[in-house]
Amino acid sequence: MSDLLWQKPGVKVDARIQRFLAGEDVILDREFFLFDIEASRAHAEGLQQIGILDADEVAGLARELATLADDFRAGRFVLDDTFEDGHSAIEARLIERLGDAGRKIHTGRSRNDQILVATRLWLKDRLVRVSALCRESADVALARADAERALPLPGYTHLQRAVVSSAGMWWAAWAEGFIDDAVRAHDTLRWVDANPLGSAAGYGVNLPLAREHTTQALGFGRLQVSAAYAQLSRGKFEMAAIDALGSALLDLRRLAWDLSLFTSAEFGFVALPAEYTTGSSIMPNKRNPDVIELMRASYASAAAARTEIEQLLSLPSGYHRDLQFSKGAIFHAFGRGLGALELLPDLLRNLEWKPERTREALDPSMYATDLAVDLARKGLPFRDAYKKAADPASWAQGDPEASLAARVSPGAAADLRLDELRRRLEALG
């Protein structure tokens, strides 16, 4: 391991303690490394503005940071346990290549400041992806709602057959859900879009750091003004980002549950794309919906991550090493969550209905609600209409298309208002 900046003369570093302190930092920091490099470049520019670095030193640092980023992407530089963490790796590389200029770049910073800005930039990047994937999923669902608006499906309450529904209603529900998820991710992005760089360990430093410059250089929407609040926001912002991801994953979980049921032999309403199924290792007659089952499971990782961070925040104000564990939480939440969401748009595009099976499932009882409402519309008090329609003797096999055409309440099958949903989606950009 490289020399530790904080090591004191005469104090031996116990290898077991150091392994515990470092934890998974080197592995996790690979995820945040490029963002740490980007923030280091902006910090160097700020140091030039206050006279700590000269123009030649900044030019050299910018060049070497860009080279390090290229080497990392290409696998020529590997972040491994030679280093304590990603920050020390960056500094060691710059000292090796530039000498004193590399030794100066940590001026006015703490390791906490470095990981705080790197993970903040990373969270912004992930929230952009969440919003984009939700918009894409909503777009697919809207197109299919329009194309398949009249395809009859059984509608369920309490997992029991209830009324005649339609593919249009099913698709429109997911379209509006993912539009809301995209809005939440976008709004959360705006909320967390605050630059903590230059807050040091939460108390600032005795230098007029160019924080406005780094805010602009790194593309933040605003400066996180209070150095102390930068510490208070760590964990709180991460939980908000996970909550935004979780909204989309909750919708995905329920959609995946529908597909798990609809693809079973007992229902047989849907055929999944072949690439979204796998073969059984012991039962040669089977194709298993493994992909949608793991999509369904992905919310668990987000929920666990949120709980982990929430428990870390049982702390007084100021920086505490406990917060180190929040890195692993957001990595696992977004790693699994985005992996699931990335598969969703193509799944929605390519799943196929089996109309003959959906029609077979429409039994006479499913028209009872239509009958009760029709009787009420003709003047019979609804309680009496309900009792009359509840009598199986009054049931008859109805016309599903006619049932859907008569469902004129806003948001129902005959009035899906897809144009309104489309306008909301397009307003997101």
C-alpha positions in Angstrom: 0.0 0.0 0.0 1.2 3.5 -0.8 2.3 5.8 2.1 -0.6 7.1 4.2 -0.9 10.8 4.3 -2.3 10.7 7.8 0.3 8.3 9.3 2.1 9.6 12.4 5.8 9.1 13.2 6.4 6.2 15.6 2.9 4.8 15.2 2.8 1.4 13.6 -0.1 0.7 11.2 -1.7 -2.7 12.1 -2.5 -4.5 8.9 -5.6 -6.0 10.3 -6.9 -2.7 11.4 -6.0 -1.1 8.1 -7.9 -3.8 6.2 -10.9 -3.1 8.4 -10.7 0.6 7.9 -10.2 0.3 4.1 -13.0 -2.2 3.8 -14.1 -2.4 0.1 -12.9 1.1 -0.6 -10.5 0.2 -3.5 -13.2 -2.0 -5.2 -16.0 0.5 -4.7 -13.9 3.5 -5.6 -13.5 2.0 -9.1 -17.1 3.0 -9.6 -16.5 6.6 -8.6 -12.9 6.9 -9.8 -13.6 8.9 -13.0 -15.8 11.3 -11.1 -13.1 11.8 -8.6 -10.7 12.6 -11.4 -13.1 15.1 -12.9 -13.5 16.8 -9.5 -9.8 16.9 -9.0 -9.3 18.7 -12.3 -11.9 21.4 -11.2 -10.3 21.7 -7.8 -6.9 22.3 -9.4 -8.4 25.1 -11.5 -9.8 26.6 -8.4 -6.4 26.4 -6.7 -4.9 28.4 -9.6 -7.5 31.1 -9.1 -6.3 31.7 -5.5 -2.6 31.4 -6.3 -1.8 28.0 -4.9 -0.9 26.6 -8.4 0.5 28.4 -11.4 -0.7 28.0 -15.0 2.0 25.4 -15.9 1.2 23.3 -12.9 -2.5 23.3 -13.7 -1.8 22.4 -17.3 0.3 19.5 -16.2 -2.3 18.3 -13.7 -5.1 18.5 -16.3 -3.0 16.6 -18.8 -2.1 13.8 -16.3 -5.6 13.6 -14.9 -6.9 13.1 -18.5 -4.2 10.5 -19.1 -5.1 8.7 -15.9 -8.8 8.6 -16.9 -7.9 7.2 -20.3 -5.6 4.6 -18.7 -8.3 3.6 -16.3 -10.9 3.2 -19.0 -8.5 1.1 -21.1 -7.4 -1.1 -18.2 -3.8 0.2 -18.3 -4.2 1.5 -14.8 -5.9 -0.8 -12.2 -7.2 0.5 -8.9 -6.1 -2.3 -6.5 -4.9 -2.8 -3.0 -1.6 -1.1 -3.8 -3.6 2.0 -2.8 -5.6 2.9 0.3 -8.5 4.2 -1.9 -9.2 6.0 -5.1 -8.1 9.4 -3.8 -4.7 8.2 -2.7 -4.3 6.5 -6.1 -4.9 9.8 -7.9 -2.5 11.6 -5.7 0.2 9.0 -6.0 0.0 9.0 -9.8 0.2 12.8 -9.9 3.2 12.9 -7.6 4.9 10.2 -9.6 4.4 12.1 -12.9 4.6 15.7 -11.7 6.4 15.8 -8.3 5.5 18.9 -6.2 2.5 19.9 -8.4 1.0 16.5 -7.5 1.7 17.0 -3.8 -0.1 20.4 -3.9 -3.4 19.1 -5.3 -4.8 18.0 -2.0 -4.5 21.5 -0.6 -7.8 22.6 0.9 -9.4 19.2 0.7 -10.1 16.2 2.8 -10.6 12.6 1.7 -14.2 13.0 2.8 -14.6 16.0 0.6 -13.3 14.0 -2.4 -15.6 11.0 -2.0 -18.6 13.4 -1.2 -18.3 15.2 -4.5 -17.4 12.1 -6.5 -20.5 10.2 -5.2 -22.6 13.3 -5.7 -21.6 13.5 -9.4 -22.2 9.7 -9.7 -25.7 10.0 -8.2 -26.5 12.7 -10.7 -25.4 10.5 -13.5 -27.5 7.6 -12.2 -30.6 9.7 -11.7 -30.4 10.9 -15.3 -30.3 7.3 -16.4 -33.3 6.3 -14.2 -35.3 9.2 -15.6 -34.4 8.3 -19.2 -35.2 4.6 -18.8 -38.6 5.5 -17.2 -39.4 7.8 -20.1 -38.5 5.2 -22.6 -40.6 2.6 -20.8 -43.5 5.0 -20.6 -43.2 5.8 -24.4 -43.3 2.1 -25.3 -46.3 1.5 -23.0 -48.2 4.5 -24.5 -47.6 3.2 -28.0 -48.9 -0.2 -27.1 -51.9 1.2 -25.2 -52.9 3.0 -28.4 -52.3 0.0 -30.6 -54.0 -2.6 -28.3 -56.6 -0.4 -26.6 -59.5 -2.7 -27.7 -57.9 -6.1 -26.8 -60.0 -7.6 -24.0 -58.3 -8.8 -20.9 -59.6 -10.0 -17.6 -59.5 -7.4 -14.8 -58.6 -8.7 -11.3 -59.2 -7.5 -7.8 -57.9 -9.5 -4.8 -56.4 -11.9 -7.5 -59.9 -12.9 -8.4 -61.6 -12.3 -11.8 -63.6 -9.2 -11.5 -64.5 -7.2 -14.6 -63.6 -7.0 -18.3 -60.5 -4.9 -18.8 -58.3 -4.3 -21.8 -54.7 -4.3 -22.9 -55.1 -0.6 -23.4 -55.9 0.0 -19.7 -53.1 -2.3 -18.6 -50.6 -0.5 -20.8 -51.9 3.0 -19.9 -51.4 2.2 -16.2 -47.8 1.4 -16.6 -47.3 4.4 -18.9 -48.6 6.9 -16.3 -46.7 5.1 -13.6 -43.3 5.4 -15.4 -44.1 9.0 -16.3 -44.5 9.7 -12.6 -41.3 7.8 -11.9 -39.4 9.8 -14.5 -40.7 13.0 -12.9 -39.6 11.9 -9.5 -36.1 11.0 -10.7 -35.9 14.4 -12.4 -37.1 16.3 -9.4 -34.7 14.4 -7.1 -31.9 15.2 -9.5 -32.6 18.9 -9.2 -32.7 18.6 -5.4 -29.4 16.8 -5.0 -27.7 18.9 -7.7 -25.6 20.9 -5.2 -21.8 21.2 -5.2 -20.2 20.1 -1.9 -16.6 20.5 -3.3 -14.6 22.8 -1.1 -16.3 22.0 2.2 -13.2 20.0 3.4 -14.2 17.9 6.4 -17.2 20.1 7.0 -15.7 23.2 8.5 -14.0 24.8 5.5 -10.4 25.9 5.4 -8.4 29.1 5.8 -8.3 29.7 2.0 -10.7 31.6 -0.3 -11.5 28.5 -2.3 -13.1 29.2 -5.7 -16.2 27.2 -5.0 -18.3 29.1 -7.5 -15.9 28.1 -10.2 -16.0 24.4 -9.3 -19.8 24.6 -9.2 -19.8 25.8 -12.8 -16.9 23.6 -14.0 -18.6 20.4 -12.7 -22.0 21.3 -14.0 -23.8 21.6 -10.7 -27.0 23.5 -10.5 -26.1 25.4 -7.3 -23.4 25.6 -4.6 -24.1 23.8 -1.4 -23.3 26.9 0.6 -22.8 25.6 4.2 -19.7 23.5 4.7 -21.3 22.0 7.7 -24.5 21.1 5.8 -22.5 19.3 3.2 -21.9 16.7 5.9 -25.5 16.7 7.0 -26.6 16.1 3.5 -24.5 13.0 3.0 -26.7 10.1 3.4 -29.9 12.2 3.2 -29.3 12.9 -0.5 -28.3 9.3 -1.1 -31.6 8.1 0.5 -33.5 10.5 -1.7 -31.8 9.1 -4.8 -32.6 5.6 -3.8 -36.2 6.5 -3.1 -36.5 7.8 -6.7 -35.0 4.6 -8.0 -37.2 2.7 -5.7 -40.4 4.3 -7.1 -39.5 2.9 -10.5 -38.5 -0.5 -9.1 -41.8 -0.8 -7.2 -43.7 -0.3 -10.4 -41.4 -2.8 -12.1 -41.9 -5.3 -9.3 -45.7 -5.2 -9.8 -45.4 -5.4 -13.6 -43.1 -8.4 -13.3 -45.6 -10.0 -10.9 -48.3 -9.6 -13.6 -46.1 -11.2 -16.2 -45.1 -14.0 -13.9 -48.8 -14.8 -13.5 -49.8 -14.1 -17.1 -47.0 -16.4 -18.5 -47.9 -19.4 -16.3 -49.7 -22.3 -17.9 -52.7 -21.6 -15.7 -53.1 -18.2 -17.3 -51.3 -18.4 -20.6 -52.1 -14.7 -21.5 -48.5 -13.7 -22.5 -45.5 -15.1 -24.3 -42.2 -13.5 -23.3 -39.4 -12.9 -25.7 -37.2 -16.0 -25.9 -34.1 -14.2 -24.6 -36.0 -13.3 -21.4 -36.4 -16.9 -20.4 -33.9 -19.6 -19.5 -34.0 -23.4 -19.6 -34.3 -25.6 -16.5 -31.1 -27.4 -15.5 -33.1 -30.5 -14.7 -36.5 -30.3 -16.4 -36.0 -30.4 -20.2 -39.7 -29.5 -20.8 -39.4 -26.0 -19.2 -38.5 -22.5 -20.0 -38.3 -20.3 -16.9 -39.1 -16.6 -16.6 -35.8 -16.0 -14.7 -35.3 -12.5 -16.0 -38.6 -11.1 -14.8 -38.2 -12.9 -11.5 -34.8 -11.1 -11.0 -36.4 -7.9 -12.2 -39.0 -8.4 -9.5 -36.3 -9.0 -6.9 -34.3 -5.9 -7.7 -36.4 -3.6 -5.4 -35.1 -5.6 -2.5 -31.6 -4.3 -3.1 -32.8 -0.7 -3.1 -34.8 -1.2 0.0 -31.9 -2.8 1.8 -29.6 0.0 0.7 -31.9 2.6 2.0 -32.2 0.9 5.3 -28.5 0.6 5.6 -28.0 4.3 5.0 -30.8 5.3 7.3 -29.2 3.3 10.1 -25.8 5.0 9.4 -27.5 8.4 10.0 -28.1 7.8 13.7 -25.2 10.3 14.2 -24.6 13.8 15.6 -23.6 16.5 13.2 -20.2 16.5 11.5 -18.2 13.9 9.6 -18.1 10.3 10.9 -16.3 7.3 9.3 -19.6 5.4 9.6 -20.6 7.1 6.4 -18.0 5.2 4.4 -20.5 2.3 4.3 -22.9 4.4 2.3 -20.8 3.9 -0.8 -21.5 0.2 -0.9 -25.2 0.8 -0.3 -25.7 3.2 -3.3 -23.4 1.0 -5.5 -25.6 -2.1 -4.9 -28.9 -0.3 -5.1 -28.2 1.4 -8.4 -26.1 -1.5 -9.8 -29.0 -4.0 -9.5 -31.8 -1.4 -10.0 -30.5 0.1 -13.2 -29.6 -3.3 -14.5 -33.2 -4.3 -14.2 -34.6 -1.1 -15.6 -32.3 -1.3 -18.6 -34.0 -4.5 -19.6 -37.5 -3.2 -19.3 -38.1 -1.2 -22.5 -37.2 -4.1 -24.8 -39.3 -6.5 -22.7 -42.3 -4.2 -23.1 -41.7 -3.9 -26.8 -41.5 -7.6 -27.4 -43.9 -9.4 -25.1 -46.9 -10.9 -27.0 -50.5 -11.3 -25.9 -52.4 -14.6 -26.6 -55.9 -13.2 -27.3 -57.6 -16.6 -27.5 -56.6 -17.3 -23.9 -57.6 -13.9 -22.6 -61.0 -14.2 -24.2 -61.5 -17.7 -22.7 -61.0 -16.2 -19.3 -63.9 -13.8 -19.6 -66.8 -15.6 -17.8 -70.3 -14.2 -17.4 -69.8 -13.1 -13.9 -67.4 -10.4 -15.1 -70.2 -8.5 -16.7 -72.2 -8.1 -13.4 -70.7 -4.7 -12.6 -71.8 -3.4 -16.0 -75.3 -4.8 -15.4 -75.5 -3.1 -12.0 -74.4 0.3 -13.4 -76.8 0.0 -16.4 -79.7 -0.7 -14.0 -78.8 2.3 -11.9 -78.6 4.5 -15.0 -82.1 3.4 -15.8 -83.3 4.7 -12.5 -83.1 1.7 -10.1 -81.4 2.7 -6.8 -77.9 1.4 -6.9 -78.3 -0.8 -3.8 -81.2 -2.5 -5.5 -79.3 -2.7 -8.8 -76.4 -4.2 -7.0 -78.5 -7.0 -5.4 -80.1 -7.8 -8.7 -76.8 -7.9 -10.6 -75.4 -10.1 -7.8 -77.8 -12.9 -8.7 -76.1 -15.4 -11.0 -79.4 -16.1 -12.7 -79.1 -12.6 -14.2 -75.6 -13.2 -15.7 -75.1 -13.9 -19.3 -72.0 -14.0 -21.5 -71.6 -10.5 -22.7 -69.7 -8.8 -25.5 -66.3 -7.7 -24.3 -65.8 -5.1 -27.0 -69.2 -3.6 -26.1 -68.4 -3.6 -22.4 -65.1 -1.8 -23.1 -66.8 0.7 -25.4 -69.3 1.6 -22.7 -66.6 2.2 -20.1 -66.6 6.0 -20.6 -65.5 7.3 -17.2 -62.2 9.3 -17.6 -59.2 6.9 -17.6 -61.3 3.8 -18.3 -61.2 1.8 -21.5 -63.3 4.1 -23.7 -61.6 7.2 -22.5 -57.9 6.4 -21.9 -56.8 10.0 -22.5 -53.5 8.8 -24.0 -52.9 12.2 -25.5 -52.9 13.8 -22.1 -50.3 11.2 -20.9 -48.3 11.8 -24.1 -48.2 15.6 -23.4 -46.9 14.9 -19.9 -44.2 12.6 -21.2 -43.1 15.0 -23.9 -42.9 17.9 -21.3 -40.1 16.0 -19.7 -37.9 16.5 -22.7 
